[in-house]
Amino acid sequence: MRVLLIEDDELISHGILAGLRAHGLTVDGVATATQAEAALSTVHCDVVILDLGLPDEDGMTLLHRLRSSGMALPVLVLTARDAVEDRVAGLRAGADDYLLKPFDLNELVARLHALLRRAAGRSVNVIAQGPLRLDPASGEVFLQGRAVVLSRRELALLAALLQARGRILSADQLKDSLYDFSEEIGSNALNVHIHHLRRKLGPDIVETIRGVGYRFNWVGA
């Protein structure tokens, strides 16, 4: 899961970024509405965390504009505004969830996974295909009932392929799921992760569509 955090408080932002990365999520942080719109137009992300008190524009206005432009990404509003009318206004503006500061990091992570699960049309956390089971929240993977240990990148890669539901994902789309803005990406990094995934789960688990991208091999799984 790749998350875009829109939060101008440097201390809070640093804590959230570190906490989400420790939970295995790929996350980028921006501090203004202008930066947020630039980020959303540049890279793929799966869910947005939005603070309402931004320095250049009220977060509610930004949310309304993003929804009006057709952005369908799940949005979790994270704010200190605790009045009922503020929560109602946020939900009406297009927020999918609303979490008050101060908050527990584990609850934030659980809510993010729930948002992504609902966006994918699933009622449970576990993604199952044939003998393969993946729980994105816990990072547990089972193949034919046997636990398989994957690295953070391998988990992110597998989750992206499974959640695509058989669609072909380009190399750039997969890299967006694995790396944030601050990370340098080696020219062969994606191929290395795909190689490791095939070694651990089977040589046919990831199908290469030459000149196009990759997809999960639903038949071979």
C-alpha positions in Angstrom: 0.0 0.0 0.0 1.3 3.4 -0.9 0.0 6.3 1.2 0.2 10.0 0.6 0.3 12.0 3.9 -0.7 15.6 3.7 0.3 17.2 7.0 2.1 20.5 7.7 3.2 19.8 11.3 6.8 18.6 10.9 6.9 16.7 14.1 3.5 14.9 13.6 4.4 14.2 9.9 7.8 12.7 10.9 6.1 10.4 13.5 3.4 9.2 11.1 5.9 8.6 8.3 8.2 6.6 10.5 5.4 4.6 12.1 3.7 3.7 8.8 7.0 2.6 7.3 7.7 0.5 10.3 4.3 -1.2 9.6 5.6 -2.0 6.0 3.7 0.7 4.2 5.2 2.9 1.4 4.4 6.5 2.4 5.2 10.0 1.1 4.7 13.2 3.0 3.8 16.7 1.7 3.0 19.8 3.7 0.7 21.9 1.5 -2.3 21.6 -0.8 -0.2 22.6 -3.7 2.4 19.9 -3.1 -0.4 17.4 -2.6 -2.0 18.1 -5.9 1.4 17.9 -7.6 2.1 14.5 -5.9 -1.3 13.1 -6.9 -0.7 14.0 -10.5 2.7 12.5 -10.6 2.6 9.1 -8.8 0.1 6.4 -8.1 -1.0 6.0 -4.4 -3.7 3.9 -2.8 -5.0 6.1 0.0 -4.6 9.7 1.3 -4.3 10.9 4.8 -5.4 14.5 4.9 -4.9 17.1 7.7 -7.4 20.0 7.4 -5.2 22.8 8.8 -2.9 23.3 5.8 -0.9 26.5 5.4 -1.9 27.5 1.9 -5.5 26.2 1.8 -8.1 24.6 4.1 -7.9 20.8 3.7 -11.7 20.7 3.3 -11.5 22.9 0.3 -8.7 20.7 -1.2 -10.8 17.6 -0.6 -13.9 19.0 -2.2 -11.8 20.1 -5.3 -10.1 16.7 -5.6 -13.5 14.9 -5.5 -15.0 17.4 -8.0 -12.1 16.6 -10.4 -13.0 12.9 -10.2 -10.4 11.6 -7.7 -11.7 8.3 -6.3 -8.9 7.4 -3.9 -9.9 6.7 -0.3 -9.3 9.7 1.9 -8.9 9.6 5.7 -9.2 13.0 7.4 -6.8 13.3 10.3 -7.5 16.4 12.3 -7.9 18.0 15.8 -11.3 19.5 14.8 -13.5 17.4 17.0 -16.9 19.1 16.6 -19.7 17.0 15.2 -20.3 19.5 12.4 -16.7 19.4 11.3 -16.9 15.6 11.0 -20.1 15.8 9.1 -18.7 18.4 6.8 -15.6 16.3 6.1 -17.7 13.2 5.2 -20.0 15.3 3.0 -16.9 16.8 1.2 -15.8 13.3 0.3 -13.8 11.8 3.2 -14.1 8.1 3.6 -13.0 8.1 7.3 -12.3 10.6 10.0 -9.7 10.2 12.8 -9.1 12.7 15.6 -5.8 13.8 17.0 -4.3 12.5 19.2 -4.6 9.0 17.8 -3.1 5.6 18.2 -0.8 4.5 15.3 -2.2 1.0 15.3 -5.7 2.3 14.9 -4.5 4.5 12.0 -2.9 1.5 10.2 -6.0 -0.6 10.8 -8.2 2.1 9.3 -6.0 2.4 6.3 -6.1 -1.3 5.6 -9.9 -1.2 6.0 -10.2 1.7 3.5 -8.1 -0.2 1.0 -10.1 -3.4 1.6 -13.4 -1.7 1.0 -12.1 0.1 -2.1 -11.1 -3.3 -3.5 -14.6 -4.7 -2.7 -13.4 -7.2 -0.1 -15.1 -7.8 3.2 -12.1 -9.4 4.9 -8.4 -8.6 5.1 -7.1 -11.8 3.6 -6.6 -11.9 -0.2 -6.9 -15.5 -1.4 -6.1 -17.0 -4.8 -5.9 -20.7 -5.2 -3.6 -22.1 -2.5 -2.1 -18.6 -1.8 -3.3 -16.4 1.1 -2.0 -12.9 1.9 -3.1 -10.8 4.9 -1.8 -7.3 4.0 -2.4 -6.0 7.5 -0.3 -8.6 9.3 2.1 -9.3 6.4 1.4 -13.1 6.7 1.6 -15.2 3.6 0.6 -18.8 3.3 1.1 -21.1 0.3 -0.7 -24.5 0.5 -1.0 -23.9 4.2 2.7 -23.3 4.7 3.9 -19.9 6.0 6.2 -18.1 3.6 8.4 -15.3 4.8 8.6 -12.3 2.5 10.6 -9.1 2.8 8.7 -5.7 3.0 9.3 -5.1 -0.7 8.2 -8.6 -1.7 5.0 -8.2 0.4 4.3 -4.9 -1.3 4.9 -6.3 -4.7 2.7 -9.4 -4.1 -0.1 -7.2 -2.7 0.0 -4.9 -5.7 -0.2 -7.8 -8.1 -3.0 -9.5 -6.2 -5.1 -6.3 -5.8 -4.8 -5.7 -9.6 -7.1 -8.7 -10.0 -5.3 -10.0 -13.1 -4.7 -6.6 -14.7 -1.3 -5.9 -16.2 0.8 -3.4 -14.1 3.7 -1.5 -15.7 7.1 -1.5 -14.1 6.5 2.2 -13.1 3.2 1.3 -11.4 4.9 -1.5 -9.4 7.8 0.8 -8.5 5.2 3.3 -7.2 3.9 0.6 -4.9 7.3 -0.2 -3.6 9.2 3.1 -3.2 8.5 6.6 -1.9 9.9 9.9 -3.1 13.0 9.8 -0.8 14.3 6.4 -2.1 16.7 5.8 -4.9 15.6 3.0 -7.2 18.3 0.8 -8.8 17.9 0.0 -12.4 17.5 -3.7 -11.7 15.7 -3.4 -8.3 12.2 -4.4 -9.5 13.6 -7.5 -11.4 15.4 -8.6 -8.2 12.2 -8.5 -6.2 10.3 -10.3 -8.8 13.0 -13.0 -9.0 12.8 -13.4 -5.2 9.0 -13.7 -5.3 9.2 -16.4 -8.0 11.8 -18.3 -6.0 9.7 -18.3 -2.8 6.2 -18.8 -4.4 6.9 -20.5 -7.7 8.5 -19.6 -11.0 5.1 -18.9 -12.7 3.6 -16.7 -9.9 4.4 -13.5 -11.8 3.8 -13.4 -15.6 6.0 -11.1 -17.7 4.1 -9.4 -20.5 7.0 -8.2 -22.7 7.0 -4.6 -23.5 3.9 -4.0 -21.3 4.5 -5.1 -17.7 3.6 -7.8 -15.2 0.6 -9.6 -13.7 -0.2 -12.2 -11.2 -0.5 -15.6 -12.8 -4.0 -16.6 -11.7 -3.9 -20.0 -13.4 -0.5 -21.0 -12.1 -1.1 -19.8 -8.5 
